[in-house]
């Protein structure tokens, strides 16, 4: 993952992460604390539930 990708994900609001390429988000989440992963999972669930 390039530093450009990392900076892009850092600047996005949480609700936009589910709309990004999954491979990119998973790679980014590997270096994040657990609570960030839980927040992303919750955002994904909410987006699916509202679809």
C-alpha positions in Angstrom: 0.0 0.0 0.0 1.4 3.3 -1.0 1.7 6.3 1.3 -0.8 8.1 -1.0 -3.4 5.4 -0.2 -2.7 5.7 3.5 -3.1 9.4 3.5 -6.3 9.1 1.5 -7.8 6.7 4.0 -6.7 8.8 6.9 -8.6 11.8 5.5 -11.8 10.0 4.8 -14.7 10.1 7.2 -15.6 6.8 8.8 -18.8 6.4 6.8 -16.8 6.6 3.5 -14.5 3.7 4.3 -17.1 1.0 3.4 -17.1 2.5 -0.1 -13.4 2.1 -0.7 -11.6 -1.0 -2.2 -11.8 -3.7 0.4 -8.2 -4.8 -0.1 -7.0 -1.3 0.6 -9.1 -0.9 3.8 -8.0 -4.3 5.1 -4.4 -3.5 4.6 -4.8 -0.1 6.3 -6.7 -1.7 9.2 -3.8 -4.1 10.0 -1.9 -1.1 11.4 -4.8 0.5 13.2 -6.0 -0.1 16.8 -8.8 -2.6 17.4 -11.4 0.1 18.1 -10.9 1.5 14.6 -11.6 -1.9 13.1 -14.7 -2.2 15.2 -15.9 1.2 14.1 -15.3 0.3 10.4 -17.2 -3.0 10.9 -20.1 -1.1 12.5 -20.2 1.4 9.7 -20.3 -1.5 7.1 -23.1 -3.1 9.1 -25.1 0.1 9.2 -24.7 0.6 5.5 -25.8 -2.9 4.7 -28.8 -2.6 7.1 -29.9 0.6 5.5 -29.7 -0.7 1.9 
